[in-house]
Amino acid sequence: MSIVESESVVGREDLAAADLIVATTRKRPPRWLQRLPGLLLGVFTAQYIIVAIGTGLTVAGTLHYMVTPKIVATFETLAAALKR
């Protein structure tokens, strides 16, 4: 083996050792950063539920106070017409 070949082998071993050191000493992200996806999911889910409940109550109120009296009046008119 020549001097160049022996240096390249040693260089590769040094790089492998450096990669091992970097891989074993890698820090974990902060705890708040780990919890961020769950927190965002919870916030968006709560927002969706609040909007869905508000929309449902609005539709139910509209049906109850505006549409139902018209339907009842129509059936009462039909019932009165059928009695004659």
mmCIF file of the N, C-alpha and C atoms, coordinates in Angstrom:
data_MODEL
# 
_entry.id   MODEL 
# 
loop_
_atom_site.group_PDB 
_atom_site.id 
_atom_site.type_symbol 
_atom_site.label_atom_id 
_atom_site.label_alt_id 
_atom_site.label_comp_id 
_atom_site.label_asym_id 
_atom_site.label_entity_id 
_atom_site.label_seq_id 
_atom_site.pdbx_PDB_ins_code 
_atom_site.Cartn_x 
_atom_site.Cartn_y 
_atom_site.Cartn_z 
_atom_site.occupancy 
_atom_site.B_iso_or_equiv 
_atom_site.pdbx_formal_charge 
_atom_site.auth_seq_id 
_atom_site.auth_comp_id 
_atom_site.auth_asym_id 
_atom_site.auth_atom_id 
_atom_site.pdbx_PDB_model_num 
ATOM 1   N N  . MET A 1 1  ? 0.831    -1.166 0.000  1.00 0.00 ? 1  MET A N  1 
ATOM 2   C CA . MET A 1 1  ? 0.000    0.000  0.000  1.00 0.00 ? 1  MET A CA 1 
ATOM 3   C C  . MET A 1 1  ? 0.887    1.243  0.000  1.00 0.00 ? 1  MET A C  1 
ATOM 4   N N  . SER A 1 2  ? 0.463    2.218  -0.783 1.00 0.00 ? 2  SER A N  1 
ATOM 5   C CA . SER A 1 2  ? 1.250    3.442  -0.827 1.00 0.00 ? 2  SER A CA 1 
ATOM 6   C C  . SER A 1 2  ? 0.836    4.383  0.298  1.00 0.00 ? 2  SER A C  1 
ATOM 7   N N  . ILE A 1 3  ? 1.527    5.470  0.416  1.00 0.00 ? 3  ILE A N  1 
ATOM 8   C CA . ILE A 1 3  ? 1.218    6.452  1.460  1.00 0.00 ? 3  ILE A CA 1 
ATOM 9   C C  . ILE A 1 3  ? -0.133   7.101  1.202  1.00 0.00 ? 3  ILE A C  1 
ATOM 10  N N  . VAL A 1 4  ? -0.467   7.353  -0.047 1.00 0.00 ? 4  VAL A N  1 
ATOM 11  C CA . VAL A 1 4  ? -1.740   7.990  -0.391 1.00 0.00 ? 4  VAL A CA 1 
ATOM 12  C C  . VAL A 1 4  ? -2.894   7.074  -0.018 1.00 0.00 ? 4  VAL A C  1 
ATOM 13  N N  . GLU A 1 5  ? -2.754   5.774  -0.309 1.00 0.00 ? 5  GLU A N  1 
ATOM 14  C CA . GLU A 1 5  ? -3.819   4.833  0.017  1.00 0.00 ? 5  GLU A CA 1 
ATOM 15  C C  . GLU A 1 5  ? -4.001   4.706  1.521  1.00 0.00 ? 5  GLU A C  1 
ATOM 16  N N  . SER A 1 6  ? -2.923   4.673  2.258  1.00 0.00 ? 6  SER A N  1 
ATOM 17  C CA . SER A 1 6  ? -3.047   4.543  3.703  1.00 0.00 ? 6  SER A CA 1 
ATOM 18  C C  . SER A 1 6  ? -3.674   5.788  4.323  1.00 0.00 ? 6  SER A C  1 
ATOM 19  N N  . GLU A 1 7  ? -3.395   6.950  3.782  1.00 0.00 ? 7  GLU A N  1 
ATOM 20  C CA . GLU A 1 7  ? -4.009   8.177  4.299  1.00 0.00 ? 7  GLU A CA 1 
ATOM 21  C C  . GLU A 1 7  ? -5.497   8.216  3.996  1.00 0.00 ? 7  GLU A C  1 
ATOM 22  N N  . SER A 1 8  ? -5.898   7.720  2.826  1.00 0.00 ? 8  SER A N  1 
ATOM 23  C CA . SER A 1 8  ? -7.317   7.752  2.493  1.00 0.00 ? 8  SER A CA 1 
ATOM 24  C C  . SER A 1 8  ? -8.098   6.792  3.383  1.00 0.00 ? 8  SER A C  1 
ATOM 25  N N  . VAL A 1 9  ? -7.504   5.648  3.732  1.00 0.00 ? 9  VAL A N  1 
ATOM 26  C CA . VAL A 1 9  ? -8.174   4.706  4.637  1.00 0.00 ? 9  VAL A CA 1 
ATOM 27  C C  . VAL A 1 9  ? -8.321   5.326  6.014  1.00 0.00 ? 9  VAL A C  1 
ATOM 28  N N  . VAL A 1 10 ? -7.277   5.961  6.489  1.00 0.00 ? 10 VAL A N  1 
ATOM 29  C CA . VAL A 1 10 ? -7.338   6.621  7.793  1.00 0.00 ? 10 VAL A CA 1 
ATOM 30  C C  . VAL A 1 10 ? -8.352   7.752  7.760  1.00 0.00 ? 10 VAL A C  1 
ATOM 31  N N  . GLY A 1 11 ? -8.367   8.477  6.649  1.00 0.00 ? 11 GLY A N  1 
ATOM 32  C CA . GLY A 1 11 ? -9.331   9.568  6.506  1.00 0.00 ? 11 GLY A CA 1 
ATOM 33  C C  . GLY A 1 11 ? -10.754  9.056  6.544  1.00 0.00 ? 11 GLY A C  1 
ATOM 34  N N  . ARG A 1 12 ? -11.006  7.913  5.931  1.00 0.00 ? 12 ARG A N  1 
ATOM 35  C CA . ARG A 1 12 ? -12.355  7.335  5.951  1.00 0.00 ? 12 ARG A CA 1 
ATOM 36  C C  . ARG A 1 12 ? -12.738  6.912  7.362  1.00 0.00 ? 12 ARG A C  1 
ATOM 37  N N  . GLU A 1 13 ? -11.796  6.354  8.073  1.00 0.00 ? 13 GLU A N  1 
ATOM 38  C CA . GLU A 1 13 ? -12.081  5.949  9.455  1.00 0.00 ? 13 GLU A CA 1 
ATOM 39  C C  . GLU A 1 13 ? -12.395  7.171  10.310 1.00 0.00 ? 13 GLU A C  1 
ATOM 40  N N  . ASP A 1 14 ? -11.659  8.258  10.088 1.00 0.00 ? 14 ASP A N  1 
ATOM 41  C CA . ASP A 1 14 ? -11.927  9.476  10.837 1.00 0.00 ? 14 ASP A CA 1 
ATOM 42  C C  . ASP A 1 14 ? -13.308  10.027 10.519 1.00 0.00 ? 14 ASP A C  1 
ATOM 43  N N  . LEU A 1 15 ? -13.685  9.975  9.245  1.00 0.00 ? 15 LEU A N  1 
ATOM 44  C CA . LEU A 1 15 ? -15.015  10.454 8.863  1.00 0.00 ? 15 LEU A CA 1 
ATOM 45  C C  . LEU A 1 15 ? -16.103  9.580  9.472  1.00 0.00 ? 15 LEU A C  1 
ATOM 46  N N  . ALA A 1 16 ? -15.908  8.276  9.483  1.00 0.00 ? 16 ALA A N  1 
ATOM 47  C CA . ALA A 1 16 ? -16.882  7.375  10.080 1.00 0.00 ? 16 ALA A CA 1 
ATOM 48  C C  . ALA A 1 16 ? -17.010  7.641  11.574 1.00 0.00 ? 16 ALA A C  1 
ATOM 49  N N  . ALA A 1 17 ? -15.883  7.876  12.232 1.00 0.00 ? 17 ALA A N  1 
ATOM 50  C CA . ALA A 1 17 ? -15.918  8.182  13.663 1.00 0.00 ? 17 ALA A CA 1 
ATOM 51  C C  . ALA A 1 17 ? -16.616  9.514  13.900 1.00 0.00 ? 17 ALA A C  1 
ATOM 52  N N  . ALA A 1 18 ? -16.357  10.500 13.044 1.00 0.00 ? 18 ALA A N  1 
ATOM 53  C CA . ALA A 1 18 ? -17.009  11.801 13.191 1.00 0.00 ? 18 ALA A CA 1 
ATOM 54  C C  . ALA A 1 18 ? -18.511  11.666 12.972 1.00 0.00 ? 18 ALA A C  1 
ATOM 55  N N  . ASP A 1 19 ? -18.934  10.879 11.987 1.00 0.00 ? 19 ASP A N  1 
ATOM 56  C CA . ASP A 1 19 ? -20.360  10.664 11.753 1.00 0.00 ? 19 ASP A CA 1 
ATOM 57  C C  . ASP A 1 19 ? -21.007  9.973  12.947 1.00 0.00 ? 19 ASP A C  1 
ATOM 58  N N  . LEU A 1 20 ? -20.303  9.028  13.547 1.00 0.00 ? 20 LEU A N  1 
ATOM 59  C CA . LEU A 1 20 ? -20.827  8.339  14.714 1.00 0.00 ? 20 LEU A CA 1 
ATOM 60  C C  . LEU A 1 20 ? -20.984  9.301  15.883 1.00 0.00 ? 20 LEU A C  1 
ATOM 61  N N  . ILE A 1 21 ? -20.032  10.165 16.080 1.00 0.00 ? 21 ILE A N  1 
ATOM 62  C CA . ILE A 1 21 ? -20.104  11.144 17.173 1.00 0.00 ? 21 ILE A CA 1 
ATOM 63  C C  . ILE A 1 21 ? -21.267  12.100 16.943 1.00 0.00 ? 21 ILE A C  1 
ATOM 64  N N  . VAL A 1 22 ? -21.434  12.569 15.722 1.00 0.00 ? 22 VAL A N  1 
ATOM 65  C CA . VAL A 1 22 ? -22.535  13.483 15.416 1.00 0.00 ? 22 VAL A CA 1 
ATOM 66  C C  . VAL A 1 22 ? -23.873  12.786 15.609 1.00 0.00 ? 22 VAL A C  1 
ATOM 67  N N  . ALA A 1 23 ? -23.961  11.528 15.179 1.00 0.00 ? 23 ALA A N  1 
ATOM 68  C CA . ALA A 1 23 ? -25.223  10.797 15.292 1.00 0.00 ? 23 ALA A CA 1 
ATOM 69  C C  . ALA A 1 23 ? -25.590  10.529 16.743 1.00 0.00 ? 23 ALA A C  1 
ATOM 70  N N  . THR A 1 24 ? -24.602  10.285 17.600 1.00 0.00 ? 24 THR A N  1 
ATOM 71  C CA . THR A 1 24 ? -24.912  9.963  18.992 1.00 0.00 ? 24 THR A CA 1 
ATOM 72  C C  . THR A 1 24 ? -25.086  11.201 19.853 1.00 0.00 ? 24 THR A C  1 
ATOM 73  N N  . THR A 1 25 ? -24.564  12.342 19.423 1.00 0.00 ? 25 THR A N  1 
ATOM 74  C CA . THR A 1 25 ? -24.689  13.549 20.239 1.00 0.00 ? 25 THR A CA 1 
ATOM 75  C C  . THR A 1 25 ? -25.731  14.508 19.692 1.00 0.00 ? 25 THR A C  1 
ATOM 76  N N  . ARG A 1 26 ? -26.528  14.070 18.752 1.00 0.00 ? 26 ARG A N  1 
ATOM 77  C CA . ARG A 1 26 ? -27.559  14.931 18.186 1.00 0.00 ? 26 ARG A CA 1 
ATOM 78  C C  . ARG A 1 26 ? -28.597  15.250 19.268 1.00 0.00 ? 26 ARG A C  1 
ATOM 79  N N  . LYS A 1 27 ? -28.911  16.515 19.414 1.00 0.00 ? 27 LYS A N  1 
ATOM 80  C CA . LYS A 1 27 ? -29.869  16.924 20.440 1.00 0.00 ? 27 LYS A CA 1 
ATOM 81  C C  . LYS A 1 27 ? -31.295  16.716 19.952 1.00 0.00 ? 27 LYS A C  1 
ATOM 82  N N  . ARG A 1 28 ? -32.163  16.439 20.888 1.00 0.00 ? 28 ARG A N  1 
ATOM 83  C CA . ARG A 1 28 ? -33.581  16.355 20.582 1.00 0.00 ? 28 ARG A CA 1 
ATOM 84  C C  . ARG A 1 28 ? -34.132  17.768 20.478 1.00 0.00 ? 28 ARG A C  1 
ATOM 85  N N  . PRO A 1 29 ? -35.179  17.970 19.695 1.00 0.00 ? 29 PRO A N  1 
ATOM 86  C CA . PRO A 1 29 ? -35.768  19.306 19.625 1.00 0.00 ? 29 PRO A CA 1 
ATOM 87  C C  . PRO A 1 29 ? -36.414  19.665 20.966 1.00 0.00 ? 29 PRO A C  1 
ATOM 88  N N  . PRO A 1 30 ? -36.607  20.945 21.220 1.00 0.00 ? 30 PRO A N  1 
ATOM 89  C CA . PRO A 1 30 ? -37.234  21.337 22.489 1.00 0.00 ? 30 PRO A CA 1 
ATOM 90  C C  . PRO A 1 30 ? -38.619  20.710 22.637 1.00 0.00 ? 30 PRO A C  1 
ATOM 91  N N  . ARG A 1 31 ? -39.036  20.553 23.877 1.00 0.00 ? 31 ARG A N  1 
ATOM 92  C CA . ARG A 1 31 ? -40.304  19.875 24.141 1.00 0.00 ? 31 ARG A CA 1 
ATOM 93  C C  . ARG A 1 31 ? -41.490  20.623 23.531 1.00 0.00 ? 31 ARG A C  1 
ATOM 94  N N  . TRP A 1 32 ? -41.460  21.955 23.541 1.00 0.00 ? 32 TRP A N  1 
ATOM 95  C CA . TRP A 1 32 ? -42.576  22.708 22.961 1.00 0.00 ? 32 TRP A CA 1 
ATOM 96  C C  . TRP A 1 32 ? -42.669  22.469 21.459 1.00 0.00 ? 32 TRP A C  1 
ATOM 97  N N  . LEU A 1 33 ? -41.535  22.233 20.816 1.00 0.00 ? 33 LEU A N  1 
ATOM 98  C CA . LEU A 1 33 ? -41.541  21.968 19.385 1.00 0.00 ? 33 LEU A CA 1 
ATOM 99  C C  . LEU A 1 33 ? -42.090  20.568 19.097 1.00 0.00 ? 33 LEU A C  1 
ATOM 100 N N  . GLN A 1 34 ? -41.879  19.638 20.027 1.00 0.00 ? 34 GLN A N  1 
ATOM 101 C CA . GLN A 1 34 ? -42.435  18.295 19.864 1.00 0.00 ? 34 GLN A CA 1 
ATOM 102 C C  . GLN A 1 34 ? -43.948  18.316 20.040 1.00 0.00 ? 34 GLN A C  1 
ATOM 103 N N  . ARG A 1 35 ? -44.444  19.184 20.891 1.00 0.00 ? 35 ARG A N  1 
ATOM 104 C CA . ARG A 1 35 ? -45.887  19.228 21.178 1.00 0.00 ? 35 ARG A CA 1 
ATOM 105 C C  . ARG A 1 35 ? -46.654  20.101 20.187 1.00 0.00 ? 35 ARG A C  1 
ATOM 106 N N  . LEU A 1 36 ? -45.970  20.848 19.349 1.00 0.00 ? 36 LEU A N  1 
ATOM 107 C CA . LEU A 1 36 ? -46.610  21.794 18.449 1.00 0.00 ? 36 LEU A CA 1 
ATOM 108 C C  . LEU A 1 36 ? -47.620  21.149 17.504 1.00 0.00 ? 36 LEU A C  1 
ATOM 109 N N  . PRO A 1 37 ? -47.338  20.026 16.834 1.00 0.00 ? 37 PRO A N  1 
ATOM 110 C CA . PRO A 1 37 ? -48.346  19.439 15.938 1.00 0.00 ? 37 PRO A CA 1 
ATOM 111 C C  . PRO A 1 37 ? -49.620  19.027 16.669 1.00 0.00 ? 37 PRO A C  1 
ATOM 112 N N  . GLY A 1 38 ? -49.484  18.448 17.844 1.00 0.00 ? 38 GLY A N  1 
ATOM 113 C CA . GLY A 1 38 ? -50.672  18.070 18.611 1.00 0.00 ? 38 GLY A CA 1 
ATOM 114 C C  . GLY A 1 38 ? -51.474  19.279 19.056 1.00 0.00 ? 38 GLY A C  1 
ATOM 115 N N  . LEU A 1 39 ? -50.777  20.331 19.439 1.00 0.00 ? 39 LEU A N  1 
ATOM 116 C CA . LEU A 1 39 ? -51.440  21.555 19.867 1.00 0.00 ? 39 LEU A CA 1 
ATOM 117 C C  . LEU A 1 39 ? -52.209  22.184 18.708 1.00 0.00 ? 39 LEU A C  1 
ATOM 118 N N  . LEU A 1 40 ? -51.575  22.253 17.548 1.00 0.00 ? 40 LEU A N  1 
ATOM 119 C CA . LEU A 1 40 ? -52.259  22.817 16.379 1.00 0.00 ? 40 LEU A CA 1 
ATOM 120 C C  . LEU A 1 40 ? -53.459  21.967 15.977 1.00 0.00 ? 40 LEU A C  1 
ATOM 121 N N  . LEU A 1 41 ? -53.321  20.664 16.033 1.00 0.00 ? 41 LEU A N  1 
ATOM 122 C CA . LEU A 1 41 ? -54.441  19.782 15.709 1.00 0.00 ? 41 LEU A CA 1 
ATOM 123 C C  . LEU A 1 41 ? -55.603  20.013 16.670 1.00 0.00 ? 41 LEU A C  1 
ATOM 124 N N  . GLY A 1 42 ? -55.305  20.162 17.946 1.00 0.00 ? 42 GLY A N  1 
ATOM 125 C CA . GLY A 1 42 ? -56.351  20.426 18.923 1.00 0.00 ? 42 GLY A CA 1 
ATOM 126 C C  . GLY A 1 42 ? -57.042  21.752 18.698 1.00 0.00 ? 42 GLY A C  1 
ATOM 127 N N  . VAL A 1 43 ? -56.273  22.781 18.367 1.00 0.00 ? 43 VAL A N  1 
ATOM 128 C CA . VAL A 1 43 ? -56.854  24.108 18.129 1.00 0.00 ? 43 VAL A CA 1 
ATOM 129 C C  . VAL A 1 43 ? -57.759  24.087 16.902 1.00 0.00 ? 43 VAL A C  1 
ATOM 130 N N  . PHE A 1 44 ? -57.291  23.488 15.805 1.00 0.00 ? 44 PHE A N  1 
ATOM 131 C CA . PHE A 1 44 ? -58.101  23.458 14.591 1.00 0.00 ? 44 PHE A CA 1 
ATOM 132 C C  . PHE A 1 44 ? -59.341  22.581 14.761 1.00 0.00 ? 44 PHE A C  1 
ATOM 133 N N  . THR A 1 45 ? -59.230  21.503 15.523 1.00 0.00 ? 45 THR A N  1 
ATOM 134 C CA . THR A 1 45 ? -60.392  20.654 15.779 1.00 0.00 ? 45 THR A CA 1 
ATOM 135 C C  . THR A 1 45 ? -61.433  21.399 16.600 1.00 0.00 ? 45 THR A C  1 
ATOM 136 N N  . ALA A 1 46 ? -60.979  22.111 17.630 1.00 0.00 ? 46 ALA A N  1 
ATOM 137 C CA . ALA A 1 46 ? -61.911  22.889 18.454 1.00 0.00 ? 46 ALA A CA 1 
ATOM 138 C C  . ALA A 1 46 ? -62.583  23.979 17.624 1.00 0.00 ? 46 ALA A C  1 
ATOM 139 N N  . GLN A 1 47 ? -61.830  24.634 16.774 1.00 0.00 ? 47 GLN A N  1 
ATOM 140 C CA . GLN A 1 47 ? -62.398  25.676 15.915 1.00 0.00 ? 47 GLN A CA 1 
ATOM 141 C C  . GLN A 1 47 ? -63.450  25.083 14.980 1.00 0.00 ? 47 GLN A C  1 
ATOM 142 N N  . TYR A 1 48 ? -63.159  23.933 14.402 1.00 0.00 ? 48 TYR A N  1 
ATOM 143 C CA . TYR A 1 48 ? -64.105  23.278 13.504 1.00 0.00 ? 48 TYR A CA 1 
ATOM 144 C C  . TYR A 1 48 ? -65.386  22.907 14.242 1.00 0.00 ? 48 TYR A C  1 
ATOM 145 N N  . ILE A 1 49 ? -65.243  22.374 15.448 1.00 0.00 ? 49 ILE A N  1 
ATOM 146 C CA . ILE A 1 49 ? -66.418  21.964 16.215 1.00 0.00 ? 49 ILE A CA 1 
ATOM 147 C C  . ILE A 1 49 ? -67.270  23.178 16.586 1.00 0.00 ? 49 ILE A C  1 
ATOM 148 N N  . ILE A 1 50 ? -66.633  24.277 16.983 1.00 0.00 ? 50 ILE A N  1 
ATOM 149 C CA . ILE A 1 50 ? -67.388  25.481 17.348 1.00 0.00 ? 50 ILE A CA 1 
ATOM 150 C C  . ILE A 1 50 ? -68.154  26.024 16.141 1.00 0.00 ? 50 ILE A C  1 
ATOM 151 N N  . VAL A 1 51 ? -67.523  26.068 14.981 1.00 0.00 ? 51 VAL A N  1 
ATOM 152 C CA . VAL A 1 51 ? -68.193  26.555 13.774 1.00 0.00 ? 51 VAL A CA 1 
ATOM 153 C C  . VAL A 1 51 ? -69.329  25.617 13.379 1.00 0.00 ? 51 VAL A C  1 
ATOM 154 N N  . ALA A 1 52 ? -69.110  24.313 13.478 1.00 0.00 ? 52 ALA A N  1 
ATOM 155 C CA . ALA A 1 52 ? -70.158  23.348 13.115 1.00 0.00 ? 52 ALA A CA 1 
ATOM 156 C C  . ALA A 1 52 ? -71.368  23.463 14.043 1.00 0.00 ? 52 ALA A C  1 
ATOM 157 N N  . ILE A 1 53 ? -71.129  23.637 15.332 1.00 0.00 ? 53 ILE A N  1 
ATOM 158 C CA . ILE A 1 53 ? -72.243  23.784 16.276 1.00 0.00 ? 53 ILE A CA 1 
ATOM 159 C C  . ILE A 1 53 ? -72.999  25.078 16.004 1.00 0.00 ? 53 ILE A C  1 
ATOM 160 N N  . GLY A 1 54 ? -72.266  26.168 15.770 1.00 0.00 ? 54 GLY A N  1 
ATOM 161 C CA . GLY A 1 54 ? -72.926  27.443 15.469 1.00 0.00 ? 54 GLY A CA 1 
ATOM 162 C C  . GLY A 1 54 ? -73.754  27.379 14.198 1.00 0.00 ? 54 GLY A C  1 
ATOM 163 N N  . THR A 1 55 ? -73.225  26.744 13.161 1.00 0.00 ? 55 THR A N  1 
ATOM 164 C CA . THR A 1 55 ? -73.969  26.607 11.910 1.00 0.00 ? 55 THR A CA 1 
ATOM 165 C C  . THR A 1 55 ? -75.211  25.733 12.106 1.00 0.00 ? 55 THR A C  1 
ATOM 166 N N  . GLY A 1 56 ? -75.052  24.653 12.839 1.00 0.00 ? 56 GLY A N  1 
ATOM 167 C CA . GLY A 1 56 ? -76.196  23.769 13.098 1.00 0.00 ? 56 GLY A CA 1 
ATOM 168 C C  . GLY A 1 56 ? -77.302  24.453 13.867 1.00 0.00 ? 56 GLY A C  1 
ATOM 169 N N  . LEU A 1 57 ? -76.923  25.224 14.873 1.00 0.00 ? 57 LEU A N  1 
ATOM 170 C CA . LEU A 1 57 ? -77.937  25.950 15.645 1.00 0.00 ? 57 LEU A CA 1 
ATOM 171 C C  . LEU A 1 57 ? -78.625  27.027 14.812 1.00 0.00 ? 57 LEU A C  1 
ATOM 172 N N  . THR A 1 58 ? -77.881  27.664 13.941 1.00 0.00 ? 58 THR A N  1 
ATOM 173 C CA . THR A 1 58 ? -78.475  28.674 13.066 1.00 0.00 ? 58 THR A CA 1 
ATOM 174 C C  . THR A 1 58 ? -79.481  28.053 12.107 1.00 0.00 ? 58 THR A C  1 
ATOM 175 N N  . VAL A 1 59 ? -79.112  26.943 11.509 1.00 0.00 ? 59 VAL A N  1 
ATOM 176 C CA . VAL A 1 59 ? -80.029  26.257 10.592 1.00 0.00 ? 59 VAL A CA 1 
ATOM 177 C C  . VAL A 1 59 ? -81.254  25.755 11.339 1.00 0.00 ? 59 VAL A C  1 
ATOM 178 N N  . ALA A 1 60 ? -81.053  25.201 12.524 1.00 0.00 ? 60 ALA A N  1 
ATOM 179 C CA . ALA A 1 60 ? -82.190  24.702 13.305 1.00 0.00 ? 60 ALA A CA 1 
ATOM 180 C C  . ALA A 1 60 ? -83.125  25.840 13.696 1.00 0.00 ? 60 ALA A C  1 
ATOM 181 N N  . GLY A 1 61 ? -82.561  26.968 14.089 1.00 0.00 ? 61 GLY A N  1 
ATOM 182 C CA . GLY A 1 61 ? -83.406  28.118 14.447 1.00 0.00 ? 61 GLY A CA 1 
ATOM 183 C C  . GLY A 1 61 ? -84.174  28.644 13.255 1.00 0.00 ? 61 GLY A C  1 
ATOM 184 N N  . THR A 1 62 ? -83.528  28.707 12.105 1.00 0.00 ? 62 THR A N  1 
ATOM 185 C CA . THR A 1 62 ? -84.208  29.176 10.895 1.00 0.00 ? 62 THR A CA 1 
ATOM 186 C C  . THR A 1 62 ? -85.350  28.243 10.525 1.00 0.00 ? 62 THR A C  1 
ATOM 187 N N  . LEU A 1 63 ? -85.101  26.959 10.577 1.00 0.00 ? 63 LEU A N  1 
ATOM 188 C CA . LEU A 1 63 ? -86.161  26.001 10.252 1.00 0.00 ? 63 LEU A CA 1 
ATOM 189 C C  . LEU A 1 63 ? -87.312  26.084 11.246 1.00 0.00 ? 63 LEU A C  1 
ATOM 190 N N  . HIS A 1 64 ? -86.982  26.228 12.504 1.00 0.00 ? 64 HIS A N  1 
ATOM 191 C CA . HIS A 1 64 ? -88.018  26.223 13.531 1.00 0.00 ? 64 HIS A CA 1 
ATOM 192 C C  . HIS A 1 64 ? -88.897  27.460 13.469 1.00 0.00 ? 64 HIS A C  1 
ATOM 193 N N  . TYR A 1 65 ? -88.308  28.620 13.291 1.00 0.00 ? 65 TYR A N  1 
ATOM 194 C CA . TYR A 1 65 ? -89.085  29.859 13.380 1.00 0.00 ? 65 TYR A CA 1 
ATOM 195 C C  . TYR A 1 65 ? -89.586  30.386 12.049 1.00 0.00 ? 65 TYR A C  1 
ATOM 196 N N  . MET A 1 66 ? -89.015  29.983 10.925 1.00 0.00 ? 66 MET A N  1 
ATOM 197 C CA . MET A 1 66 ? -89.444  30.538 9.636  1.00 0.00 ? 66 MET A CA 1 
ATOM 198 C C  . MET A 1 66 ? -90.095  29.506 8.730  1.00 0.00 ? 66 MET A C  1 
ATOM 199 N N  . VAL A 1 67 ? -89.536  28.329 8.654  1.00 0.00 ? 67 VAL A N  1 
ATOM 200 C CA . VAL A 1 67 ? -90.038  27.342 7.702  1.00 0.00 ? 67 VAL A CA 1 
ATOM 201 C C  . VAL A 1 67 ? -91.183  26.537 8.293  1.00 0.00 ? 67 VAL A C  1 
ATOM 202 N N  . THR A 1 68 ? -91.075  26.125 9.529  1.00 0.00 ? 68 THR A N  1 
ATOM 203 C CA . THR A 1 68 ? -92.099  25.279 10.148 1.00 0.00 ? 68 THR A CA 1 
ATOM 204 C C  . THR A 1 68 ? -93.471  25.948 10.181 1.00 0.00 ? 68 THR A C  1 
ATOM 205 N N  . PRO A 1 69 ? -93.609  27.219 10.567 1.00 0.00 ? 69 PRO A N  1 
ATOM 206 C CA . PRO A 1 69 ? -94.954  27.822 10.547 1.00 0.00 ? 69 PRO A CA 1 
ATOM 207 C C  . PRO A 1 69 ? -95.586  27.818 9.153  1.00 0.00 ? 69 PRO A C  1 
ATOM 208 N N  . LYS A 1 70 ? -94.787  27.993 8.099  1.00 0.00 ? 70 LYS A N  1 
ATOM 209 C CA . LYS A 1 70 ? -95.339  27.965 6.740  1.00 0.00 ? 70 LYS A CA 1 
ATOM 210 C C  . LYS A 1 70 ? -95.845  26.570 6.390  1.00 0.00 ? 70 LYS A C  1 
ATOM 211 N N  . ILE A 1 71 ? -95.081  25.544 6.782  1.00 0.00 ? 71 ILE A N  1 
ATOM 212 C CA . ILE A 1 71 ? -95.500  24.170 6.500  1.00 0.00 ? 71 ILE A CA 1 
ATOM 213 C C  . ILE A 1 71 ? -96.760  23.826 7.283  1.00 0.00 ? 71 ILE A C  1 
ATOM 214 N N  . VAL A 1 72 ? -96.822  24.229 8.541  1.00 0.00 ? 72 VAL A N  1 
ATOM 215 C CA . VAL A 1 72 ? -98.007  23.959 9.368  1.00 0.00 ? 72 VAL A CA 1 
ATOM 216 C C  . VAL A 1 72 ? -99.216  24.689 8.792  1.00 0.00 ? 72 VAL A C  1 
ATOM 217 N N  . ALA A 1 73 ? -99.014  25.944 8.352  1.00 0.00 ? 73 ALA A N  1 
ATOM 218 C CA . ALA A 1 73 ? -100.132 26.692 7.765  1.00 0.00 ? 73 ALA A CA 1 
ATOM 219 C C  . ALA A 1 73 ? -100.622 26.018 6.486  1.00 0.00 ? 73 ALA A C  1 
ATOM 220 N N  . THR A 1 74 ? -99.708  25.484 5.690  1.00 0.00 ? 74 THR A N  1 
ATOM 221 C CA . THR A 1 74 ? -100.096 24.796 4.458  1.00 0.00 ? 74 THR A CA 1 
ATOM 222 C C  . THR A 1 74 ? -100.908 23.548 4.785  1.00 0.00 ? 74 THR A C  1 
ATOM 223 N N  . PHE A 1 75 ? -100.484 22.779 5.757  1.00 0.00 ? 75 PHE A N  1 
ATOM 224 C CA . PHE A 1 75 ? -101.231 21.576 6.135  1.00 0.00 ? 75 PHE A CA 1 
ATOM 225 C C  . PHE A 1 75 ? -102.579 21.929 6.736  1.00 0.00 ? 75 PHE A C  1 
ATOM 226 N N  . GLU A 1 76 ? -102.649 23.010 7.503  1.00 0.00 ? 76 GLU A N  1 
ATOM 227 C CA . GLU A 1 76 ? -103.944 23.426 8.052  1.00 0.00 ? 76 GLU A CA 1 
ATOM 228 C C  . GLU A 1 76 ? -104.887 23.855 6.939  1.00 0.00 ? 76 GLU A C  1 
ATOM 229 N N  . THR A 1 77 ? -104.361 24.533 5.935  1.00 0.00 ? 77 THR A N  1 
ATOM 230 C CA . THR A 1 77 ? -105.180 24.939 4.787  1.00 0.00 ? 77 THR A CA 1 
ATOM 231 C C  . THR A 1 77 ? -105.670 23.716 4.035  1.00 0.00 ? 77 THR A C  1 
ATOM 232 N N  . LEU A 1 78 ? -104.791 22.758 3.823  1.00 0.00 ? 78 LEU A N  1 
ATOM 233 C CA . LEU A 1 78 ? -105.203 21.532 3.142  1.00 0.00 ? 78 LEU A CA 1 
ATOM 234 C C  . LEU A 1 78 ? -106.248 20.761 3.948  1.00 0.00 ? 78 LEU A C  1 
ATOM 235 N N  . ALA A 1 79 ? -106.054 20.689 5.248  1.00 0.00 ? 79 ALA A N  1 
ATOM 236 C CA . ALA A 1 79 ? -107.015 19.977 6.101  1.00 0.00 ? 79 ALA A CA 1 
ATOM 237 C C  . ALA A 1 79 ? -108.376 20.672 6.064  1.00 0.00 ? 79 ALA A C  1 
ATOM 238 N N  . ALA A 1 80 ? -108.368 21.988 6.098  1.00 0.00 ? 80 ALA A N  1 
ATOM 239 C CA . ALA A 1 80 ? -109.637 22.740 6.052  1.00 0.00 ? 80 ALA A CA 1 
ATOM 240 C C  . ALA A 1 80 ? -110.320 22.554 4.707  1.00 0.00 ? 80 ALA A C  1 
ATOM 241 N N  . ALA A 1 81 ? -109.553 22.505 3.629  1.00 0.00 ? 81 ALA A N  1 
ATOM 242 C CA . ALA A 1 81 ? -110.124 22.325 2.295  1.00 0.00 ? 81 ALA A CA 1 
ATOM 243 C C  . ALA A 1 81 ? -110.684 20.915 2.140  1.00 0.00 ? 81 ALA A C  1 
ATOM 244 N N  . LEU A 1 82 ? -110.063 19.927 2.737  1.00 0.00 ? 82 LEU A N  1 
ATOM 245 C CA . LEU A 1 82 ? -110.548 18.563 2.620  1.00 0.00 ? 82 LEU A CA 1 
ATOM 246 C C  . LEU A 1 82 ? -111.798 18.325 3.467  1.00 0.00 ? 82 LEU A C  1 
ATOM 247 N N  . LYS A 1 83 ? -112.018 19.115 4.497  1.00 0.00 ? 83 LYS A N  1 
ATOM 248 C CA . LYS A 1 83 ? -113.213 18.960 5.347  1.00 0.00 ? 83 LYS A CA 1 
ATOM 249 C C  . LYS A 1 83 ? -114.452 19.478 4.634  1.00 0.00 ? 83 LYS A C  1 
ATOM 250 N N  . ARG A 1 84 ? -114.315 20.372 3.706  1.00 0.00 ? 84 ARG A N  1 
ATOM 251 C CA . ARG A 1 84 ? -115.494 20.939 3.022  1.00 0.00 ? 84 ARG A CA 1 
ATOM 252 C C  . ARG A 1 84 ? -116.085 19.998 2.062  1.00 0.00 ? 84 ARG A C  1 
# 
